Amino acid sequence: MQEIDVLRAENVLLKELAALSEQRYEEIKRLRKENEELKKQLEQLTKQLFGQGTDSWFMHTVKRQQALKQGMQPPLSTPFSFAEKRNRENA
């Protein structure tokens, strides 16, 4: 009789775990969908803020820093070129 009670208790626990697992799965699906929507919104806002170009301000900055690390002269079309040139001369 005690063995049957143990098996019933295990069965109840397994059903509860299955229900929790299903809830988590549904929550993950919802969050993935929400994440995709937020990525799309971020992409649209970024395009609006930084123009229609493919390079975002962040990527432009990263490329610029990489060029500086490699010792390349930054393009003169940026407003920071003169300050960087002065800083290099003073160093």
A tleap script that builds the chain and sets N, CA, C and O, in Angstrom:
source leaprc.protein.ff14SB
mol = sequence {
  NMET GLN GLU ILE ASP VAL LEU ARG ALA GLU
  ASN VAL LEU LEU LYS GLU LEU ALA ALA LEU
  SER GLU GLN ARG TYR GLU GLU ILE LYS ARG
  LEU ARG LYS GLU ASN GLU GLU LEU LYS LYS
  GLN LEU GLU GLN LEU THR LYS GLN LEU PHE
  GLY GLN GLY THR ASP SER TRP PHE MET HIE
  THR VAL LYS ARG GLN GLN ALA LEU LYS GLN
  GLY MET GLN PRO PRO LEU SER THR PRO PHE
  SER PHE ALA GLU LYS ARG ASN ARG GLU ASN
  CALA
}
set mol.1.N position { 0.814 -1.190 0.000 }
set mol.1.CA position { 0.000 0.000 0.000 }
set mol.1.C position { 0.863 1.263 0.000 }
set mol.1.O position { 0.559 2.239 -0.686 }
set mol.2.N position { 1.941 1.226 0.778 }
set mol.2.CA position { 2.827 2.385 0.859 }
set mol.2.C position { 3.504 2.643 -0.492 }
set mol.2.O position { 3.726 3.793 -0.870 }
set mol.3.N position { 3.824 1.582 -1.202 }
set mol.3.CA position { 4.466 1.715 -2.516 }
set mol.3.C position { 3.533 2.410 -3.508 }
set mol.3.O position { 3.988 3.207 -4.328 }
set mol.4.N position { 2.258 2.122 -3.442 }
set mol.4.CA position { 1.275 2.761 -4.319 }
set mol.4.C position { 1.193 4.253 -4.014 }
set mol.4.O position { 1.106 5.073 -4.928 }
set mol.5.N position { 1.221 4.601 -2.737 }
set mol.5.CA position { 1.182 6.019 -2.360 }
set mol.5.C position { 2.409 6.764 -2.882 }
set mol.5.O position { 2.304 7.901 -3.341 }
set mol.6.N position { 3.558 6.121 -2.809 }
set mol.6.CA position { 4.793 6.736 -3.313 }
set mol.6.C position { 4.689 6.950 -4.818 }
set mol.6.O position { 5.066 8.007 -5.323 }
set mol.7.N position { 4.184 5.960 -5.531 }
set mol.7.CA position { 4.038 6.078 -6.981 }
set mol.7.C position { 3.032 7.166 -7.351 }
set mol.7.O position { 3.237 7.894 -8.322 }
set mol.8.N position { 1.965 7.280 -6.598 }
set mol.8.CA position { 0.978 8.331 -6.854 }
set mol.8.C position { 1.595 9.716 -6.617 }
set mol.8.O position { 1.371 10.649 -7.389 }
set mol.9.N position { 2.364 9.829 -5.550 }
set mol.9.CA position { 3.026 11.104 -5.256 }
set mol.9.C position { 4.003 11.467 -6.372 }
set mol.9.O position { 4.069 12.619 -6.799 }
set mol.10.N position { 4.758 10.479 -6.839 }
set mol.10.CA position { 5.680 10.714 -7.962 }
set mol.10.C position { 4.915 11.152 -9.199 }
set mol.10.O position { 5.346 12.057 -9.913 }
set mol.11.N position { 3.785 10.513 -9.454 }
set mol.11.CA position { 2.964 10.843 -10.611 }
set mol.11.C position { 2.471 12.284 -10.528 }
set mol.11.O position { 2.489 13.011 -11.522 }
set mol.12.N position { 2.032 12.694 -9.341 }
set mol.12.CA position { 1.568 14.070 -9.149 }
set mol.12.C position { 2.715 15.041 -9.408 }
set mol.12.O position { 2.538 16.045 -10.099 }
set mol.13.N position { 3.890 14.744 -8.854 }
set mol.13.CA position { 5.056 15.610 -9.061 }
set mol.13.C position { 5.440 15.698 -10.534 }
set mol.13.O position { 5.759 16.776 -11.034 }
set mol.14.N position { 5.410 14.563 -11.225 }
set mol.14.CA position { 5.760 14.562 -12.645 }
set mol.14.C position { 4.768 15.382 -13.459 }
set mol.14.O position { 5.160 16.086 -14.390 }
set mol.15.N position { 3.489 15.295 -13.114 }
set mol.15.CA position { 2.484 16.095 -13.818 }
set mol.15.C position { 2.703 17.582 -13.567 }
set mol.15.O position { 2.574 18.397 -14.481 }
set mol.16.N position { 3.036 17.933 -12.325 }
set mol.16.CA position { 3.309 19.337 -12.012 }
set mol.16.C position { 4.547 19.836 -12.755 }
set mol.16.O position { 4.563 20.952 -13.274 }
set mol.17.N position { 5.572 19.006 -12.801 }
set mol.17.CA position { 6.782 19.382 -13.540 }
set mol.17.C position { 6.502 19.538 -15.028 }
set mol.17.O position { 7.036 20.440 -15.674 }
set mol.18.N position { 5.666 18.659 -15.570 }
set mol.18.CA position { 5.304 18.764 -16.984 }
set mol.18.C position { 4.544 20.060 -17.249 }
set mol.18.O position { 4.770 20.723 -18.261 }
set mol.19.N position { 3.648 20.415 -16.341 }
set mol.19.CA position { 2.893 21.665 -16.505 }
set mol.19.C position { 3.825 22.869 -16.430 }
set mol.19.O position { 3.693 23.803 -17.221 }
set mol.20.N position { 4.765 22.856 -15.486 }
set mol.20.CA position { 5.742 23.947 -15.385 }
set mol.20.C position { 6.611 24.034 -16.633 }
set mol.20.O position { 6.919 25.123 -17.118 }
set mol.21.N position { 6.999 22.878 -17.140 }
set mol.21.CA position { 7.815 22.845 -18.349 }
set mol.21.C position { 7.059 23.442 -19.527 }
set mol.21.O position { 7.628 24.195 -20.318 }
set mol.22.N position { 5.791 23.109 -19.643 }
set mol.22.CA position { 4.957 23.662 -20.716 }
set mol.22.C position { 4.832 25.176 -20.579 }
set mol.22.O position { 4.896 25.897 -21.574 }
set mol.23.N position { 4.654 25.658 -19.351 }
set mol.23.CA position { 4.569 27.101 -19.118 }
set mol.23.C position { 5.870 27.797 -19.512 }
set mol.23.O position { 5.852 28.855 -20.142 }
set mol.24.N position { 6.978 27.202 -19.143 }
set mol.24.CA position { 8.280 27.788 -19.492 }
set mol.24.C position { 8.479 27.813 -21.001 }
set mol.24.O position { 8.986 28.787 -21.557 }
set mol.25.N position { 8.077 26.738 -21.651 }
set mol.25.CA position { 8.205 26.673 -23.103 }
set mol.25.C position { 7.397 27.786 -23.766 }
set mol.25.O position { 7.884 28.457 -24.676 }
set mol.26.N position { 6.162 27.976 -23.307 }
set mol.26.CA position { 5.319 29.035 -23.867 }
set mol.26.C position { 5.917 30.413 -23.584 }
set mol.26.O position { 5.869 31.299 -24.437 }
set mol.27.N position { 6.476 30.593 -22.399 }
set mol.27.CA position { 7.106 31.868 -22.048 }
set mol.27.C position { 8.328 32.130 -22.937 }
set mol.27.O position { 8.543 33.256 -23.384 }
set mol.28.N position { 9.115 31.098 -23.189 }
set mol.28.CA position { 10.286 31.240 -24.063 }
set mol.28.C position { 9.850 31.609 -25.476 }
set mol.28.O position { 10.461 32.474 -26.104 }
set mol.29.N position { 8.803 30.966 -25.983 }
set mol.29.CA position { 8.293 31.309 -27.313 }
set mol.29.C position { 7.855 32.762 -27.369 }
set mol.29.O position { 8.157 33.473 -28.327 }
set mol.30.N position { 7.140 33.203 -26.333 }
set mol.30.CA position { 6.666 34.587 -26.285 }
set mol.30.C position { 7.847 35.562 -26.234 }
set mol.30.O position { 7.849 36.580 -26.926 }
set mol.31.N position { 8.842 35.244 -25.416 }
set mol.31.CA position { 10.002 36.126 -25.288 }
set mol.31.C position { 10.827 36.180 -26.572 }
set mol.31.O position { 11.360 37.234 -26.920 }
set mol.32.N position { 10.937 35.067 -27.272 }
set mol.32.CA position { 11.664 35.073 -28.552 }
set mol.32.C position { 10.960 35.971 -29.567 }
set mol.32.O position { 11.593 36.744 -30.286 }
set mol.33.N position { 9.639 35.849 -29.606 }
set mol.33.CA position { 8.861 36.678 -30.524 }
set mol.33.C position { 9.012 38.153 -30.155 }
set mol.33.O position { 9.201 39.000 -31.028 }
set mol.34.N position { 8.927 38.452 -28.868 }
set mol.34.CA position { 9.092 39.827 -28.398 }
set mol.34.C position { 10.494 40.346 -28.722 }
set mol.34.O position { 10.659 41.500 -29.115 }
set mol.35.N position { 11.493 39.495 -28.555 }
set mol.35.CA position { 12.875 39.868 -28.865 }
set mol.35.C position { 13.032 40.218 -30.343 }
set mol.35.O position { 13.693 41.200 -30.681 }
set mol.36.N position { 12.436 39.431 -31.214 }
set mol.36.CA position { 12.508 39.714 -32.647 }
set mol.36.C position { 11.843 41.050 -32.970 }
set mol.36.O position { 12.365 41.833 -33.763 }
set mol.37.N position { 10.701 41.303 -32.359 }
set mol.37.CA position { 10.011 42.576 -32.583 }
set mol.37.C position { 10.858 43.752 -32.100 }
set mol.37.O position { 10.940 44.783 -32.768 }
set mol.38.N position { 11.482 43.592 -30.944 }
set mol.38.CA position { 12.326 44.668 -30.414 }
set mol.38.C position { 13.551 44.904 -31.296 }
set mol.38.O position { 13.979 46.044 -31.476 }
set mol.39.N position { 14.113 43.829 -31.845 }
set mol.39.CA position { 15.247 43.981 -32.763 }
set mol.39.C position { 14.835 44.767 -34.005 }
set mol.39.O position { 15.573 45.631 -34.479 }
set mol.40.N position { 13.652 44.456 -34.524 }
set mol.40.CA position { 13.157 45.180 -35.697 }
set mol.40.C position { 12.948 46.651 -35.374 }
set mol.40.O position { 13.311 47.522 -36.163 }
set mol.41.N position { 12.360 46.928 -34.209 }
set mol.41.CA position { 12.144 48.316 -33.807 }
set mol.41.C position { 13.472 49.049 -33.640 }
set mol.41.O position { 13.608 50.198 -34.061 }
set mol.42.N position { 14.443 48.388 -33.030 }
set mol.42.CA position { 15.754 48.999 -32.832 }
set mol.42.C position { 16.421 49.295 -34.167 }
set mol.42.O position { 17.024 50.354 -34.346 }
set mol.43.N position { 16.314 48.370 -35.091 }
set mol.43.CA position { 16.895 48.578 -36.417 }
set mol.43.C position { 16.242 49.770 -37.112 }
set mol.43.O position { 16.932 50.590 -37.717 }
set mol.44.N position { 14.922 49.866 -37.029 }
set mol.44.CA position { 14.218 50.986 -37.654 }
set mol.44.C position { 14.594 52.309 -37.006 }
set mol.44.O position { 14.828 53.298 -37.700 }
set mol.45.N position { 14.652 52.330 -35.682 }
set mol.45.CA position { 15.018 53.564 -34.983 }
set mol.45.C position { 16.457 53.966 -35.283 }
set mol.45.O position { 16.757 55.151 -35.432 }
set mol.46.N position { 17.336 52.988 -35.370 }
set mol.46.CA position { 18.736 53.276 -35.685 }
set mol.46.C position { 18.849 53.894 -37.065 }
set mol.46.O position { 19.595 54.853 -37.264 }
set mol.47.N position { 18.110 53.344 -38.017 }
set mol.47.CA position { 18.131 53.910 -39.365 }
set mol.47.C position { 17.606 55.337 -39.365 }
set mol.47.O position { 18.142 56.202 -40.058 }
set mol.48.N position { 16.563 55.580 -38.590 }
set mol.48.CA position { 16.006 56.930 -38.523 }
set mol.48.C position { 16.987 57.900 -37.883 }
set mol.48.O position { 17.125 59.035 -38.339 }
set mol.49.N position { 17.667 57.464 -36.833 }
set mol.49.CA position { 18.573 58.358 -36.109 }
set mol.49.C position { 19.873 58.616 -36.855 }
set mol.49.O position { 20.373 59.740 -36.855 }
set mol.50.N position { 20.419 57.602 -37.481 }
set mol.50.CA position { 21.748 57.713 -38.061 }
set mol.50.C position { 21.755 57.655 -39.579 }
set mol.50.O position { 22.804 57.430 -40.183 }
set mol.51.N position { 20.641 57.847 -40.182 }
set mol.51.CA position { 20.582 57.871 -41.638 }
set mol.51.C position { 20.329 56.497 -42.215 }
set mol.51.O position { 20.214 55.505 -41.496 }
set mol.52.N position { 20.246 56.469 -43.509 }
set mol.52.CA position { 19.906 55.235 -44.202 }
set mol.52.C position { 21.118 54.375 -44.521 }
set mol.52.O position { 20.971 53.303 -45.107 }
set mol.53.N position { 22.298 54.815 -44.153 }
set mol.53.CA position { 23.510 54.054 -44.441 }
set mol.53.C position { 23.526 52.726 -43.707 }
set mol.53.O position { 22.810 52.533 -42.725 }
set mol.54.N position { 24.346 51.822 -44.195 }
set mol.54.CA position { 24.419 50.507 -43.572 }
set mol.54.C position { 25.243 50.533 -42.299 }
set mol.54.O position { 25.053 49.683 -41.429 }
set mol.55.N position { 26.164 51.497 -42.167 }
set mol.55.CA position { 26.985 51.573 -40.966 }
set mol.55.C position { 26.299 52.418 -39.906 }
set mol.55.O position { 25.938 53.568 -40.157 }
set mol.56.N position { 26.127 51.863 -38.753 }
set mol.56.CA position { 25.574 52.625 -37.641 }
set mol.56.C position { 26.682 53.484 -37.046 }
set mol.56.O position { 27.856 53.321 -37.377 }
set mol.57.N position { 26.302 54.379 -36.184 }
set mol.57.CA position { 27.287 55.219 -35.507 }
set mol.57.C position { 28.261 54.343 -34.737 }
set mol.57.O position { 29.464 54.603 -34.731 }
set mol.58.N position { 27.744 53.304 -34.086 }
set mol.58.CA position { 28.594 52.406 -33.316 }
set mol.58.C position { 29.617 51.722 -34.215 }
set mol.58.O position { 30.805 51.691 -33.894 }
set mol.59.N position { 29.160 51.172 -35.343 }
set mol.59.CA position { 30.085 50.488 -36.250 }
set mol.59.C position { 31.092 51.472 -36.831 }
set mol.59.O position { 32.261 51.132 -37.009 }
set mol.60.N position { 30.652 52.674 -37.123 }
set mol.60.CA position { 31.564 53.698 -37.621 }
set mol.60.C position { 32.664 53.955 -36.587 }
set mol.60.O position { 33.841 54.059 -36.934 }
set mol.61.N position { 32.272 54.055 -35.323 }
set mol.61.CA position { 33.229 54.305 -34.249 }
set mol.61.C position { 34.188 53.131 -34.092 }
set mol.61.O position { 35.388 53.336 -33.909 }
set mol.62.N position { 33.679 51.915 -34.161 }
set mol.62.CA position { 34.530 50.730 -34.038 }
set mol.62.C position { 35.542 50.688 -35.178 }
set mol.62.O position { 36.726 50.448 -34.945 }
set mol.63.N position { 35.092 50.916 -36.397 }
set mol.63.CA position { 36.007 50.907 -37.542 }
set mol.63.C position { 37.067 51.987 -37.391 }
set mol.63.O position { 38.235 51.776 -37.718 }
set mol.64.N position { 36.658 53.124 -36.903 }
set mol.64.CA position { 37.586 54.233 -36.703 }
set mol.64.C position { 38.645 53.867 -35.661 }
set mol.64.O position { 39.831 54.130 -35.859 }
set mol.65.N position { 38.219 53.265 -34.561 }
set mol.65.CA position { 39.167 52.861 -33.525 }
set mol.65.C position { 40.130 51.799 -34.040 }
set mol.65.O position { 41.315 51.831 -33.710 }
set mol.66.N position { 39.644 50.867 -34.838 }
set mol.66.CA position { 40.513 49.840 -35.404 }
set mol.66.C position { 41.544 50.464 -36.330 }
set mol.66.O position { 42.707 50.061 -36.334 }
set mol.67.N position { 41.123 51.441 -37.107 }
set mol.67.CA position { 42.055 52.119 -38.007 }
set mol.67.C position { 43.122 52.847 -37.202 }
set mol.67.O position { 44.294 52.834 -37.579 }
set mol.68.N position { 42.739 53.476 -36.109 }
set mol.68.CA position { 43.709 54.182 -35.274 }
set mol.68.C position { 44.693 53.216 -34.626 }
set mol.68.O position { 45.880 53.524 -34.521 }
set mol.69.N position { 44.219 52.059 -34.195 }
set mol.69.CA position { 45.097 51.063 -33.577 }
set mol.69.C position { 46.127 50.553 -34.576 }
set mol.69.O position { 47.260 50.249 -34.202 }
set mol.70.N position { 45.741 50.458 -35.832 }
set mol.70.CA position { 46.640 49.951 -36.861 }
set mol.70.C position { 47.558 51.038 -37.395 }
set mol.70.O position { 48.368 50.787 -38.287 }
set mol.71.N position { 47.436 52.243 -36.855 }
set mol.71.CA position { 48.311 53.331 -37.267 }
set mol.71.C position { 47.881 54.027 -38.535 }
set mol.71.O position { 48.645 54.805 -39.106 }
set mol.72.N position { 46.680 53.763 -38.981 }
set mol.72.CA position { 46.196 54.410 -40.195 }
set mol.72.C position { 45.707 55.810 -39.861 }
set mol.72.O position { 45.262 56.070 -38.743 }
set mol.73.N position { 45.790 56.698 -40.819 }
set mol.73.CA position { 45.272 58.056 -40.652 }
set mol.73.C position { 43.754 58.002 -40.759 }
set mol.73.O position { 43.231 57.469 -41.738 }
set mol.74.N position { 43.026 58.542 -39.771 }
set mol.74.CA position { 41.564 58.545 -39.876 }
set mol.74.C position { 41.116 59.443 -41.019 }
set mol.74.O position { 41.823 60.385 -41.377 }
set mol.75.N position { 39.963 59.165 -41.588 }
set mol.75.CA position { 39.474 60.004 -42.683 }
set mol.75.C position { 39.271 61.438 -42.211 }
set mol.75.O position { 38.873 61.673 -41.070 }
set mol.76.N position { 39.546 62.390 -43.090 }
set mol.76.CA position { 39.445 63.795 -42.730 }
set mol.76.C position { 38.008 64.287 -42.663 }
set mol.76.O position { 37.762 65.427 -42.271 }
set mol.77.N position { 37.081 63.460 -43.033 }
set mol.77.CA position { 35.691 63.895 -43.082 }
set mol.77.C position { 35.009 63.879 -41.718 }
set mol.77.O position { 33.818 64.174 -41.622 }
set mol.78.N position { 35.742 63.542 -40.670 }
set mol.78.CA position { 35.120 63.495 -39.352 }
set mol.78.C position { 35.526 64.712 -38.534 }
set mol.78.O position { 36.603 65.268 -38.750 }
set mol.79.N position { 34.693 65.128 -37.613 }
set mol.79.CA position { 35.007 66.311 -36.814 }
set mol.79.C position { 36.096 66.067 -35.781 }
set mol.79.O position { 36.569 67.017 -35.157 }
set mol.80.N position { 36.503 64.824 -35.584 }
set mol.80.CA position { 37.481 64.517 -34.551 }
set mol.80.C position { 38.906 64.431 -35.087 }
set mol.80.O position { 39.844 64.256 -34.309 }
set mol.81.N position { 39.082 64.546 -36.368 }
set mol.81.CA position { 40.398 64.372 -36.974 }
set mol.81.C position { 41.412 65.364 -36.435 }
set mol.81.O position { 42.551 64.990 -36.159 }
set mol.82.N position { 41.025 66.609 -36.283 }
set mol.82.CA position { 41.977 67.627 -35.854 }
set mol.82.C position { 42.400 67.407 -34.406 }
set mol.82.O position { 43.575 67.559 -34.072 }
set mol.83.N position { 41.459 67.053 -33.554 }
set mol.83.CA position { 41.788 66.819 -32.149 }
set mol.83.C position { 42.696 65.610 -32.011 }
set mol.83.O position { 43.627 65.628 -31.206 }
set mol.84.N position { 42.441 64.557 -32.781 }
set mol.84.CA position { 43.277 63.365 -32.703 }
set mol.84.C position { 44.676 63.658 -33.214 }
set mol.84.O position { 45.654 63.150 -32.667 }
set mol.85.N position { 44.784 64.472 -34.258 }
set mol.85.CA position { 46.088 64.817 -34.797 }
set mol.85.C position { 46.883 65.593 -33.754 }
set mol.85.O position { 48.074 65.343 -33.566 }
set mol.86.N position { 46.232 66.530 -33.079 }
set mol.86.CA position { 46.890 67.306 -32.036 }
set mol.86.C position { 47.334 66.393 -30.892 }
set mol.86.O position { 48.435 66.547 -30.365 }
set mol.87.N position { 46.481 65.449 -30.513 }
set mol.87.CA position { 46.817 64.533 -29.422 }
set mol.87.C position { 48.007 63.658 -29.786 }
set mol.87.O position { 48.855 63.393 -28.935 }
set mol.88.N position { 48.087 63.207 -31.023 }
set mol.88.CA position { 49.218 62.382 -31.451 }
set mol.88.C position { 50.505 63.188 -31.479 }
set mol.88.O position { 51.569 62.667 -31.145 }
set mol.89.N position { 50.423 64.451 -31.873 }
set mol.89.CA position { 51.614 65.291 -31.917 }
set mol.89.C position { 52.119 65.593 -30.515 }
set mol.89.O position { 53.326 65.716 -30.308 }
set mol.90.N position { 51.214 65.714 -29.551 }
set mol.90.CA position { 51.598 66.011 -28.173 }
set mol.90.C position { 52.103 64.779 -27.437 }
set mol.90.O position { 52.756 64.906 -26.402 }
set mol.91.N position { 51.816 63.608 -27.947 }
set mol.91.CA position { 52.193 62.370 -27.248 }
set mol.91.C position { 53.653 62.036 -27.403 }
set mol.91.O position { 54.115 61.026 -26.872 }
savepdb mol mol.pdb
quit
